Amino acid sequence: MPKAVFIVSILMLVVLVVLVCTHLGDTEHFAQLLERAEPGWLAIAALLQLCTYCCAGAIWGQVARSGGHRLRLGVLVRLAVEKLTVDQLIPTVGMAGNLAVVRAMRRFGLPGWLAMEALLIDILSRYAAYVVVAVITVAILWLHHDITPLVRWLLAAFAVVATIIPLTIWWLLRHRKWHPPGWLGRSERISRLLDALSRVSPDRIGSPTLVTLSALLQMAIFFLDAGTLWSVLRAIGISAPPITAFAALVMASIAATVSFLPGGIGSFEAGCTATLTLLGIPIEAALTGTLLLRGLTFWLPLIPGFILARHDLTFVRQKSH
Protein backbone atom coordinates (compact mmCIF):
# COMPACT_ATOMS: atom_id res chain seq x y z
CA MET A 1 0.00 0.00 0.00
CA PRO A 2 2.74 2.57 0.85
CA LYS A 3 4.42 1.80 -2.50
CA ALA A 4 1.15 2.40 -4.36
CA VAL A 5 0.63 5.72 -2.54
CA PHE A 6 4.20 6.77 -3.34
CA ILE A 7 3.70 5.94 -7.03
CA VAL A 8 0.49 8.00 -7.10
CA SER A 9 2.39 10.93 -5.56
CA ILE A 10 5.15 10.74 -8.17
CA LEU A 11 2.57 10.58 -10.97
CA MET A 12 0.88 13.71 -9.58
CA LEU A 13 4.20 15.54 -9.67
CA VAL A 14 4.97 14.38 -13.21
CA VAL A 15 1.52 15.46 -14.42
CA LEU A 16 2.02 18.89 -12.84
CA VAL A 17 5.39 19.42 -14.54
CA VAL A 18 4.13 18.20 -17.92
CA LEU A 19 1.02 20.38 -17.68
CA VAL A 20 3.01 23.52 -16.98
CA CYS A 21 5.63 22.80 -19.61
CA THR A 22 3.35 21.76 -22.47
CA HIS A 23 0.10 23.66 -21.94
CA LEU A 24 0.43 26.56 -19.55
CA GLY A 25 3.98 27.73 -20.02
CA ASP A 26 7.01 27.97 -22.28
CA THR A 27 9.14 24.82 -22.05
CA GLU A 28 12.25 26.59 -23.29
CA HIS A 29 11.83 29.38 -20.73
CA PHE A 30 11.38 26.78 -17.99
CA ALA A 31 14.69 25.11 -18.95
CA GLN A 32 16.48 28.46 -19.15
CA LEU A 33 15.39 29.36 -15.63
CA LEU A 34 16.94 26.14 -14.30
CA GLU A 35 20.17 26.67 -16.26
CA ARG A 36 20.58 30.29 -15.11
CA ALA A 37 20.08 29.57 -11.41
CA GLU A 38 22.73 31.56 -9.48
CA PRO A 39 24.90 29.35 -7.24
CA GLY A 40 25.27 32.10 -4.61
CA TRP A 41 21.55 32.28 -3.88
CA LEU A 42 21.32 28.48 -3.93
CA ALA A 43 24.11 28.35 -1.33
CA ILE A 44 22.14 30.76 0.87
CA ALA A 45 19.09 28.53 0.46
CA ALA A 46 21.12 25.47 1.50
CA LEU A 47 22.44 27.34 4.56
CA LEU A 48 18.90 28.24 5.60
CA GLN A 49 17.98 24.56 5.37
CA LEU A 50 20.85 23.64 7.67
CA CYS A 51 19.42 26.12 10.16
CA THR A 52 16.04 24.35 10.01
CA TYR A 53 17.72 21.11 11.12
CA CYS A 54 19.35 22.94 14.03
CA CYS A 55 15.97 24.34 15.10
CA ALA A 56 14.28 20.95 14.81
CA GLY A 57 17.04 19.32 16.81
CA ALA A 58 16.91 22.06 19.44
CA ILE A 59 13.27 21.14 20.17
CA TRP A 60 14.27 17.59 21.07
CA GLY A 61 17.39 18.82 22.87
CA GLN A 62 15.57 21.16 25.25
CA VAL A 63 13.13 18.42 26.25
CA ALA A 64 16.04 16.06 26.89
CA ARG A 65 17.71 18.70 29.11
CA SER A 66 14.49 19.15 31.08
CA GLY A 67 14.74 15.44 31.97
CA GLY A 68 18.40 15.66 33.00
CA HIS A 69 19.97 14.43 29.74
CA ARG A 70 22.06 16.21 27.13
CA LEU A 71 22.58 15.48 23.43
CA ARG A 72 25.30 16.99 21.25
CA LEU A 73 24.35 19.38 18.45
CA GLY A 74 25.59 16.91 15.84
CA VAL A 75 23.30 14.21 17.26
CA LEU A 76 20.34 16.61 17.29
CA VAL A 77 20.89 17.59 13.64
CA ARG A 78 21.15 13.91 12.74
CA LEU A 79 17.83 13.25 14.48
CA ALA A 80 16.23 16.12 12.57
CA VAL A 81 17.41 14.76 9.19
CA GLU A 82 16.21 11.29 10.13
CA LYS A 83 12.78 12.57 11.18
CA LEU A 84 12.40 14.56 7.97
CA THR A 85 13.26 11.55 5.83
CA VAL A 86 10.85 9.13 7.52
CA ASP A 87 8.07 11.75 7.42
CA GLN A 88 8.65 12.10 3.67
CA LEU A 89 8.45 8.37 3.02
CA ILE A 90 5.49 7.39 5.22
CA PRO A 91 2.15 9.31 5.03
CA THR A 92 1.26 9.57 8.75
CA VAL A 93 0.97 13.36 9.31
CA GLY A 94 4.48 13.53 10.75
CA MET A 95 4.00 10.70 13.27
CA ALA A 96 6.32 8.21 11.57
CA GLY A 97 9.30 10.58 11.74
CA ASN A 98 8.65 11.30 15.40
CA LEU A 99 8.55 7.59 16.21
CA ALA A 100 11.82 7.08 14.33
CA VAL A 101 13.42 9.81 16.43
CA VAL A 102 12.12 8.14 19.61
CA ARG A 103 13.96 4.97 18.60
CA ALA A 104 17.11 6.95 17.83
CA MET A 105 16.96 8.83 21.15
CA ARG A 106 16.78 5.51 22.97
CA ARG A 107 19.90 4.46 21.08
CA PHE A 108 21.68 7.56 22.37
CA GLY A 109 20.84 6.69 25.97
CA LEU A 110 17.58 8.52 26.69
CA PRO A 111 14.90 6.61 28.62
CA GLY A 112 11.75 5.71 26.70
CA TRP A 113 9.48 7.95 28.77
CA LEU A 114 11.62 11.03 28.07
CA ALA A 115 11.77 10.26 24.34
CA MET A 116 7.98 9.94 24.34
CA GLU A 117 7.64 13.30 26.11
CA ALA A 118 9.87 14.88 23.46
CA LEU A 119 7.69 13.36 20.75
CA LEU A 120 4.46 14.71 22.23
CA ILE A 121 5.87 18.19 22.86
CA ASP A 122 7.20 18.27 19.30
CA ILE A 123 3.76 17.40 17.87
CA LEU A 124 1.82 19.83 20.07
CA SER A 125 4.23 22.71 19.46
CA ARG A 126 4.25 22.06 15.72
CA TYR A 127 0.49 22.33 15.44
CA ALA A 128 0.47 25.40 17.68
CA ALA A 129 2.98 27.06 15.34
CA TYR A 130 1.10 25.70 12.31
CA VAL A 131 -2.09 27.45 13.40
CA VAL A 132 -0.26 30.76 13.87
CA VAL A 133 1.43 30.70 10.44
CA ALA A 134 -1.85 29.59 8.83
CA VAL A 135 -3.63 32.63 10.31
CA ILE A 136 -0.83 34.90 9.04
CA THR A 137 -1.14 33.33 5.59
CA VAL A 138 -4.91 33.84 5.53
CA ALA A 139 -4.32 37.51 6.34
CA ILE A 140 -1.78 37.82 3.50
CA LEU A 141 -4.14 36.19 0.99
CA TRP A 142 -7.09 38.23 2.23
CA LEU A 143 -5.14 41.47 1.74
CA HIS A 144 -4.41 40.35 -1.82
CA HIS A 145 -8.07 39.32 -2.32
CA ASP A 146 -6.90 35.83 -3.26
CA ILE A 147 -8.82 33.49 -0.95
CA THR A 148 -10.25 31.16 -3.58
CA PRO A 149 -12.75 28.34 -2.92
CA LEU A 150 -9.87 25.81 -3.13
CA VAL A 151 -7.90 27.77 -0.52
CA ARG A 152 -10.94 27.80 1.77
CA TRP A 153 -11.35 24.04 1.33
CA LEU A 154 -7.69 23.39 2.18
CA LEU A 155 -7.89 25.61 5.26
CA ALA A 156 -11.05 23.86 6.43
CA ALA A 157 -9.47 20.42 6.02
CA PHE A 158 -6.36 21.62 7.83
CA ALA A 159 -8.47 22.99 10.69
CA VAL A 160 -9.94 19.52 11.18
CA VAL A 161 -6.51 17.84 11.26
CA ALA A 162 -5.01 20.54 13.50
CA THR A 163 -7.86 20.07 15.96
CA ILE A 164 -8.14 16.28 16.04
CA ILE A 165 -4.47 15.42 16.56
CA PRO A 166 -3.74 17.70 19.57
CA LEU A 167 -7.09 16.83 21.17
CA THR A 168 -6.35 13.13 20.76
CA ILE A 169 -3.00 13.58 22.49
CA TRP A 170 -4.54 15.47 25.41
CA TRP A 171 -7.30 12.87 25.73
CA LEU A 172 -4.76 10.05 25.88
CA LEU A 173 -2.75 11.93 28.51
CA ARG A 174 -5.84 12.34 30.66
CA HIS A 175 -6.89 8.70 30.19
CA ARG A 176 -3.53 6.95 30.39
CA LYS A 177 -5.09 3.77 31.83
CA TRP A 178 -7.42 3.43 28.84
CA HIS A 179 -7.28 0.13 26.97
CA PRO A 180 -8.46 0.08 23.33
CA PRO A 181 -11.11 -2.47 22.41
CA GLY A 182 -11.02 -5.23 19.83
CA TRP A 183 -8.08 -5.67 17.47
CA LEU A 184 -6.54 -2.37 18.61
CA GLY A 185 -6.04 -3.83 22.07
CA ARG A 186 -4.23 -6.84 20.58
CA SER A 187 -1.79 -4.71 18.58
CA GLU A 188 1.71 -4.93 20.04
CA ARG A 189 2.71 -1.49 18.73
CA ILE A 190 -0.33 0.20 20.22
CA SER A 191 0.22 -1.61 23.52
CA ARG A 192 3.82 -0.37 23.65
CA LEU A 193 2.69 3.15 22.77
CA LEU A 194 0.06 3.20 25.52
CA ASP A 195 2.59 1.75 27.99
CA ALA A 196 5.02 4.56 27.17
CA LEU A 197 2.22 7.12 27.55
CA SER A 198 1.44 5.79 31.02
CA ARG A 199 4.95 6.74 32.18
CA VAL A 200 5.18 10.30 30.83
CA SER A 201 4.60 13.44 32.86
CA PRO A 202 1.53 15.43 31.71
CA ASP A 203 2.82 18.41 33.72
CA ARG A 204 6.09 18.54 31.77
CA ILE A 205 4.34 18.01 28.43
CA GLY A 206 2.00 20.87 29.28
CA SER A 207 4.82 23.07 30.60
CA PRO A 208 4.25 26.62 29.25
CA THR A 209 8.01 27.14 29.00
CA LEU A 210 8.74 23.97 27.03
CA VAL A 211 5.73 24.26 24.74
CA THR A 212 6.22 27.99 24.06
CA LEU A 213 9.93 27.67 23.28
CA SER A 214 9.26 24.63 21.10
CA ALA A 215 6.47 26.48 19.24
CA LEU A 216 8.81 29.42 18.61
CA LEU A 217 11.41 27.04 17.17
CA GLN A 218 8.73 25.45 15.01
CA MET A 219 7.74 28.89 13.72
CA ALA A 220 11.39 29.61 13.00
CA ILE A 221 11.45 26.49 10.81
CA PHE A 222 8.50 27.81 8.79
CA PHE A 223 10.22 31.18 8.33
CA LEU A 224 13.52 29.52 7.36
CA ASP A 225 11.74 27.31 4.82
CA ALA A 226 10.02 30.41 3.43
CA GLY A 227 13.43 32.08 3.27
CA THR A 228 14.70 29.08 1.33
CA LEU A 229 11.88 29.47 -1.21
CA TRP A 230 12.54 33.21 -1.47
CA SER A 231 16.26 32.51 -2.05
CA VAL A 232 15.68 29.98 -4.83
CA LEU A 233 13.30 32.44 -6.50
CA ARG A 234 16.04 35.07 -6.34
CA ALA A 235 18.44 32.47 -7.79
CA ILE A 236 16.31 32.27 -10.96
CA GLY A 237 15.93 36.06 -11.18
CA ILE A 238 12.53 36.53 -9.49
CA SER A 239 12.39 39.33 -6.89
CA ALA A 240 9.28 38.23 -5.03
CA PRO A 241 8.25 39.86 -1.74
CA PRO A 242 9.17 37.68 1.28
CA ILE A 243 5.49 37.48 2.31
CA THR A 244 4.71 35.89 -1.06
CA ALA A 245 7.25 33.12 -0.44
CA PHE A 246 5.92 32.71 3.11
CA ALA A 247 2.29 32.37 2.03
CA ALA A 248 3.22 29.90 -0.72
CA LEU A 249 5.31 27.78 1.66
CA VAL A 250 2.55 27.60 4.27
CA MET A 251 -0.20 26.80 1.75
CA ALA A 252 2.01 24.12 0.19
CA SER A 253 2.63 22.62 3.64
CA ILE A 254 -1.09 22.62 4.36
CA ALA A 255 -1.82 20.92 1.03
CA ALA A 256 0.81 18.29 1.82
CA THR A 257 -0.58 17.72 5.32
CA VAL A 258 -4.21 17.22 4.32
CA SER A 259 -3.31 15.03 1.33
CA PHE A 260 -1.75 12.35 3.59
CA LEU A 261 0.65 11.53 0.74
CA PRO A 262 4.27 10.58 1.56
CA GLY A 263 6.20 13.83 1.76
CA GLY A 264 3.23 15.56 0.16
CA ILE A 265 4.77 14.72 -3.22
CA GLY A 266 2.62 16.31 -5.90
CA SER A 267 0.31 18.10 -3.48
CA PHE A 268 3.11 20.28 -2.04
CA GLU A 269 4.37 21.22 -5.49
CA ALA A 270 0.86 21.97 -6.74
CA GLY A 271 0.02 24.06 -3.67
CA CYS A 272 3.25 26.05 -3.80
CA THR A 273 3.12 26.65 -7.55
CA ALA A 274 -0.56 27.63 -7.46
CA THR A 275 -0.10 30.08 -4.57
CA LEU A 276 2.95 31.73 -6.14
CA THR A 277 1.05 32.10 -9.41
CA LEU A 278 -1.97 33.46 -7.54
CA LEU A 279 0.27 36.12 -5.99
CA GLY A 280 1.73 37.26 -9.31
CA ILE A 281 4.72 35.00 -10.02
CA PRO A 282 4.90 33.67 -13.63
CA ILE A 283 3.93 30.02 -13.63
CA GLU A 284 7.20 28.76 -15.16
CA ALA A 285 9.18 30.60 -12.48
CA ALA A 286 6.78 29.41 -9.77
CA LEU A 287 7.26 25.76 -10.73
CA THR A 288 11.03 26.15 -11.17
CA GLY A 289 11.38 27.73 -7.74
CA THR A 290 9.17 25.05 -6.19
CA LEU A 291 11.20 22.21 -7.72
CA LEU A 292 14.47 23.78 -6.55
CA LEU A 293 13.00 24.17 -3.07
CA ARG A 294 11.97 20.52 -3.00
CA GLY A 295 15.39 19.49 -4.20
CA LEU A 296 16.92 21.12 -1.12
CA THR A 297 14.24 20.21 1.42
CA PHE A 298 13.13 16.77 0.20
CA TRP A 299 15.37 14.96 -2.26
CA LEU A 300 18.84 16.05 -1.08
CA PRO A 301 18.53 14.85 2.55
CA LEU A 302 16.54 11.74 1.59
CA ILE A 303 19.45 9.32 1.08
CA PRO A 304 21.50 10.13 4.22
CA GLY A 305 18.32 10.29 6.28
CA PHE A 306 17.17 6.89 5.03
CA ILE A 307 20.54 5.33 5.87
CA LEU A 308 20.47 6.81 9.39
CA ALA A 309 16.88 5.73 10.01
CA ARG A 310 17.58 2.20 8.81
CA HIS A 311 20.66 1.99 11.02
CA ASP A 312 18.75 3.07 14.13
CA LEU A 313 15.85 0.72 13.38
CA THR A 314 18.28 -2.21 13.01
CA PHE A 315 19.98 -1.29 16.29
CA VAL A 316 16.70 -1.20 18.22
CA ARG A 317 15.60 -4.55 16.76
CA GLN A 318 18.89 -6.20 17.71
CA LYS A 319 18.68 -4.75 21.19
CA SER A 320 15.12 -6.00 21.66
CA HIS A 321 16.24 -9.53 20.77
Secondary structure, DSSP 8 states (H G I E B T S, - for coil): -HHHHHHHHHHHHHHHHHHIIIIIS-HHHHHHHHHT--HHHHHHHHHHHHHHHHHHHHHHHHHHHHTT----HHHHHHHHHHHHHHHHHS-STTHHHHHHHHHHHHHTT--HHHHHHHHHHHHHHHHHHHHHHHHHHHHHHHHTT---HHHHHHHHHHHHHHHHHHHHHHHHHHTTT----HHHHH-HHHHHHHHHHTTS-HHHHT-HHHHHHHHHHHHHHHHHHHHHHHHHHHHTT----HHHHHHHHHHHHHHHHHHT-GGGTTHHHHHHHHHHHHTT--HHHHHHHHHHHHIIIIITTHHHHHHHHHHHHHHHHHHH-
